[in-house]
């Protein structure tokens, strides 16, 4: 059985995390789907732009990333946001 995230992640010990997300059922995130002949390459730019936007929003640094045809990898560094005021959290 899996553990809750609050038990898996300890930013004090290590702020760096490797995250992987993949598509299911032979779906394509980007690249050329040889079975259907369709190209999903335009999505690669969308994924990268969204990662950068979310990194700013959640105070996370992206150390490295790779966007593949059916999955992506991101190495993240979680920044310390303990000094954020309630107003800053609401405005973000």
For each residue, the residues with C-beta under 8 A, 3 or more apart:
1:
2:
3: 7 8
4: 7 8
5: 8 9
6: 9
7: 3 4
8: 3 4 5
9: 5 6 17 78
10: 13 14
11: 14 15 78 80
12:
13: 10
14: 10 11 17
15: 11 77 78 79
16: 63 75 76 77 78
17: 9 14 75 76 78
18: 73 74 75 76
19: 73 74 75 76
20: 71 72 73 74
21: 71 72
22: 70 71 72
23: 26 27 28 29 70 71
24: 27
25:
26: 23 35 70
27: 23 24 70
28: 23 31 33 38 40 69 70
29: 23 40 43 47 67 68 69 70 71 72
30: 40 41 42 43 44 47 67 68 69
31: 28 39 40 41 44 68 69
32: 38 39 40 41 69
33: 28 36 37 38 39 40
34: 37
35: 26
36: 33
37: 33 34
38: 28 32 33
39: 31 32 33 42
40: 28 29 30 31 32 33 43
41: 30 31 32 44
42: 30 39 45 46
43: 29 30 40 46 47
44: 30 31 41 47 48 67
45: 42 48 49
46: 42 43 49 50
47: 29 30 43 44 50 51 67 72
48: 44 45 51 52 65 67
49: 45 46 52 53
50: 46 47 53 54
51: 47 48 54 55 62 65 74
52: 48 49 55 56 62
53: 49 50 56 57
54: 50 51 57 58 60
55: 51 52 58 60 61 62 76
56: 52 53 59
57: 53 54 92
58: 54 55
59: 56 78 79 81 84
60: 54 55 76 77 78 79
61: 55 76 77 79
62: 51 52 55 65 74 75 76
63: 16 75 76 77
64: 73 74 75
65: 48 51 62 72 73 74 75
66: 72 73
67: 29 30 44 47 48 72
68: 29 30 31 71 72 73
69: 28 29 30 31 32
70: 22 23 26 27 28 29
71: 20 21 22 23 29 68
72: 20 21 22 29 47 65 66 67 68
73: 18 19 20 64 65 66 68
74: 18 19 20 51 62 64 65
75: 16 17 18 19 62 63 64 65
76: 16 17 18 19 55 60 61 62 63
77: 15 16 60 61 63
78: 9 11 15 16 17 59 60
79: 15 59 60 61
80: 11 83
81: 59 84
82:
83: 80
84: 59 81 88 89
85: 88 89
86: 89 90
87: 90 91
88: 84 85 91 92
89: 84 85 86 92
90: 86 87
91: 87 88
92: 57 88 89
